[in-house]
Amino acid sequence: MTLKETLTQLEMLGDEKTRKQNTKQGAPDNQYGVKLGDLRKIAKSIKKDHQLAMELWETGNVDARFLAILIMDVKTLSADELDKLVHSMKFVRVADWLNSYVINHHPQKEELRLKWLESEVPMAARCGWSLTNDRVIKNNEGLDIPSLLDRIESEAEDAASEVQWTMNFTLAGIGIHFPEHRERAISIGEKLGMYRDYPVSKGCTSPFAPIWINEMVSRQKQLK
């Protein structure tokens, strides 16, 4: 499938309700508003096509980038190329998809994590903290937890909103998975107050770190 054919297909599947939802969440005007289910169907029919993926990404179109993420070949991306993709992002949902489907599977993700943690570009820093949260949960050997808590305590308040979200995830992750640092993580969460008043649906857990930590720890105890 060519770039032109793919974009035509995406345009035909555009949905006004989805466009409005994307815009409300911060998406730029360059979008068709294709439902994620339809994007997955197209990706399934294409399978892997790295060249097409890169061409789709270069359009800057939101739907084209979602599709690009699903069909790009992680093994073909160099660390420098992936870094450029991250620095070209404008929409947090695209950033989070790239992190889940591509960055998390890249062989140099730890090198990139350390680089992005020092970046002043919000989307890069968001990815850096997202990778850090993954390490806190799944592979925390060698992590300097006190230093991470120091950074969150001193930097989160002034961080861009895109970065605050994944910093908060990391803070909660530390509180949940490191009992010896739980009290401090909760204290930092109370001090910062990030997402204290965040609206949540009935039955869902607040992203406010102290509530989130206590709820997850309580569930863990119930399972023992």
Buried (B, 14 or more C-beta within 10 A) or exposed (E): EEBEEBBEBBEEBBBEEBBEEBBEEEBEEBBBBBBEEBBEEBBEEBEBBBEBBBBBBEBBBBBBBBBBBBBBEBEEBEBEEBBEBBEBBBBBBBBBBBBEBBBBEBEBBEEBBEBBBEBEBBBBBBBBBBBBBBBBBEEBEEBEBEEBBEBBBEEBEEBEEBBBBBBBBBBBBBBBBBEEBBEBBBBBBEEBEBBBEEEEEEEEEBBBBBBBBBBBBEEEEEEE
